[in-house]
Amino acid sequence: MRILAGLSLVAFIAPIASMSLMVRPALAEDNFKQVSDTGITHSVLAFGAETYLLNAKNEVTWRYQASTRDGWMLPNGHILMTISKSSLNANGAIVEVDRQGNKFREIIGTMSEVDNVQPLPNDGLLYTESGPNARLVELDKNGKIVVTFPLQCQKEDFHMQTRMVRKLKNGNYLVPHLIDKVVKEYDKTGKVVWQASTPHWAFTAIRLDNGNTLVGCTRGNLVVELDSAGKIVWQVTNDDLPGAPLKDCCGVMRLPNGNTVITSYGSGGENEVKLTEVTPEKKIVWQLYTGQNHGIHEFQILDEKQKPLKGRPLK
């Protein structure tokens, strides 16, 4: 059973084996390396051209044979992902699978592409679709649309309309608009109640507990933290970091200890760093090399047992 995005149908389905998107084991050419002067190691759930789960010992414990754009480790160990558009999914999709590849939920895109996905506390989902009528959609646990509205963004380049959209604790929605160079906060009616300009394309936007907004600015190769007035109160760029590791800052995650992990999606070389963790003082304390000739699009840092970190995931 498949669910067309936008139809008020039950989104949960009985587990069925994934056919063309099967789990596959680690590859012999894997060459993962974590570098830290202080001995920091992480488990990482990575999304992009390769989709996999890496433990703190640099072992790939799970793979999914599909290119992905966004995703999460759920409390039950399932993995929720946004699937990139391809010959198999012409408009993109959202799937929830277990580690054996059984599919528990599937939503099929109806526009140019599905940009993102966020699991909600009530077992619902949030996502957006880009296209001529770009929109935000929130589903309840039964797959029924409870909120939807058009996004206020440019329509010339669908692929660059939005990316990592997240629902806020106040019930509103934080939406980065890439080439519009703006982050907007929408209420449930689609009204923009707050917005802030960004120095480059806004890809990831995270509302922090202090009310500031952390933004990954993709090809600007920088991450900024904005206060409620839109003023930059913290930023990190290659000018701050030895080796200039930032290259297309797509995914960003603020850890419970205050450090920030940043992906370099544009790192194409096999010997180029793919993830970098920096302190508030802009000191590099951890980096991940994968040996792959492509970067990581989005990610989630997990604990040593490959489970979500405690607290609200700021990604």
N, C-alpha and C positions, 0 to 999 in steps of 0.2 A: 504494500500500500504506500503510495506516494502522496505528499501534500503539496499542492500548488500554493506558493506564497501568496497570501492575501485572501484565501478562502477560509471561511469559518468552519474548519473541520478539525477533528481530533489529530493532534500532531504526534502523539505517542503511538507506536506500532509494536506489535509483537516482534521479538527478536528474530531477524532473518539473516542468513549469511550474506555478507557482501559478496557480490559476484566479480565485477571488474575492479573493485577497490579492495583488494585483500591485504591483510597484514603480511609483511614479509620479514624475515630475520635480518640480523646485522650483516653487513657486507664486509668481505675480506679487505677491501681497500679503505675502510674507515680509518681515519687518523685523527682522532679527537685528542685535544690537549688543553688542560686548564693550567693557567699560569698565575701564581700569586706568591708574593714575597712573604706573606703572613700565613700561608697554608689554607686559604679559603678554597673550598670546593662547593659546587652546586650541582643539583639535579636540574635538568632543563627540559622543558617541553617546547619543541621548536616547530614553527610553521613556516612554510615557504615552498620552494621548489622541492625540498625534502621535508617530510613530516615524520618526526621521531621523538622518542623519549630517551634521554641520556642520563645515566646515573652519575653519582659523584666519583665513580671510579673510571669514568670515560668509556663506559660500556653502553651500547645502544640496546635497550631492553624491549623496544617496540618500534615498529615502523608502520606507516600507512602509505599505500601506493597511490598517492594523489597529491597534486599541488594544492596548498591551502593558504588562506589569507589571514585567518584569526582563529583563536581557539582557547579552550580551557580544560583543565583537569577538574572533573566534578567530584564532590565528596564521596560518591560511591565508586570512584575509580574509572568511570566511563570518561571518554574524551569527546567534547563537543567542538565541532570544527566548521568553519566556512570553507567550502570547496571552491577553488578557482574555476572560472568558466573554461570549458575545453570541449573536445568532440563528444565527451561523455555527458557533460553538463553545459549546454549551450549558453545558459544564463546564470550559471553558478548554482550553489545549493548549500544547505546546512545539514549536517548529519551528526548523530550521536552514536558512538560505537563503544563496545567493550574491547578488552585487550585481544580477544579472539577474532575481532572483526565483525561480530554480530551487530546489526544495525537496529537501534531502538527508536530512532526518530529521524525523519527526513523531510526537508522542506525544499521544494524546487523553486528556483528563481523565475521571475516572470518578466524582468526587464533586461538591461544590458549586463548587469552582474550584481551579485550579493556581496556587500562590502565587508560585513563584520557579523559578529554574534556575541551576545552576552547572556549568560544564564541569570535568571532573577530569583530572589529568595522564595517566591511562591511557585517555583518550578515552571514559570513562564519563560519566554525568550524575548529578547530585543534584537532587532537587526535593521539594516537599511538596504535599499536597492537603489542603484544608480541607473540613470536612463533619462528619457525625455521628460518624465514626471517623477523625478527622484523623490523617494518617500521614506519615512520612518515607520516601523511596524512593531507593536508590542503584542505578543500573544499570551493568553493565560495558559494554565497547565493542560487544558483540553484542546489547545490549538485555536481557540477563538480569538479574533482580533478584538482587543480592548482599547487600543490607541493606534491611530494612524493619521498622518498629516504630511503634506508636501514639504520638502526641504527648500529653503530659500537660498539658492546657489546658482552659479552659472550653468548653462545648458549646452555650451559648445563642445565641451570635452567631458563625456560621461565618466570616463575612468578617473578623472581628477576632481570629482564632485565631493566625495567624502571618504573617510576610512573608519577609524576606531571610535565608534559612537558608543556612549555609555549612559546608563540611567543613573541619576544622582540620588542621594539620600532624601532630598526634598521632593522627589517625584518628577523633577524636570529631566531634561535630556541634554547632554553636552555633546556637541557636534563639531568636529573640525572640518573645515572646508579648504581643501588643498590650495588650488591656484587662486582662490579668492583671498587667501592669506588672512583668514579670520577663524576664530572659534566662537560659536554661537550657543547660547543656552536657550532651549525652547521649552515652553510649558506644554501641557497635554493638549492644548488647542492648536499648537503650532505657532504660537506667538513667541517672538524673540524677546526674552526678558533681560538678557545680558549678552554682551559680545565684546571681544577684544581682538585687535589686529595683531598679527604675528610677523616677525621679521622675514620669514620665508614660509614655504608651503606647510600648512598645519596638517599633520598626519595622525598623531596620537594626542589626545587631550585628557588629562586626569585631574579631577577635582580632589585636592588634598584635604586632610582633616582640618588644616588651619585656614581653609577657605581659598587658598591660592590654587592656581591651575598650572599644571606641568604639561608642557607641549613639546613634542618631538617635531622638529622642523626639517625633516627629510633632507633634500639636496642642499639646504643651507648648512648642513653638517653642524648643527647645534641643537641644544635643548635649552628651553627657557622656562622659568617659573614666573608667572604673572600674578600680581595681586588683584584685588577686586576692582581696582581702577584700570587694570590693563597694563600697569607699569611692570617692567622687568625688574624683579628683585633678586634673581639668581640666574646664572646661565653658565653653560659649559660649552666650549668650542675647541677646535684643534689647536688654537693658540694657547690653551691652558694645559694641553696634554702632550707628553713626549711621544714621538712617533706618529702624530696626527692620525689616530686610529678611527676617527669618526668619518664615515662615508655613507651618506644617505641614512639619516637617523629616523627610521620608521618606528619600530616598536620601542617603547620605553616602559620601565617598571620602577617604582619607588619601593624599596624594601623597608621592612619594619625598623631596621636600624638607621634609617635615614639616607642610606646610600642609594644611588641611582644606577640602574643597569640600562645600557643603550645598545641597540643593535646597529650594525653597519651593513645594511641591506645591499649596498653597492659594492661591497668587498668581493671582487670576483676572483682574486688570486688565491691559490691553494694555501699560500703561506700568510695570508692576510687575516687579521683578527676579525672575528665575527660578532662577539659580544664584549662589552667593556663595562666594568663596575667602577664608579667613582664615588668618593666621599663628598660631603658638603663642601669640604675644602679643596675639591677637585684633584684629589690624589687617586691615581689608579691603584686598586687593590686586588683586582681579579680580571682575567681575560680568558676568552674561549677561542681556540682555534679548531677548525673542523677538518681541514684538509680538503674541503670541497671548493669547487670553482664558482660558487655562488654564495650569497649571503643568507641571513635569516630575516624573514619578513616580520614576524611577530613571535612572541615567546612568553613563557611563564616560568619563573624561577620557583622550584619546589624544594621541600625539605629533603633530608638525607634518606627518607623512606619513600621518596617520590610521591609525596602527598602535598596538597596545597599548604602554603604557609598560613599560620594562624592570623586571624584578622581579615579585614577587607582587602582583597587583592587590588593594589593600585597599579593597574596596567590597562 
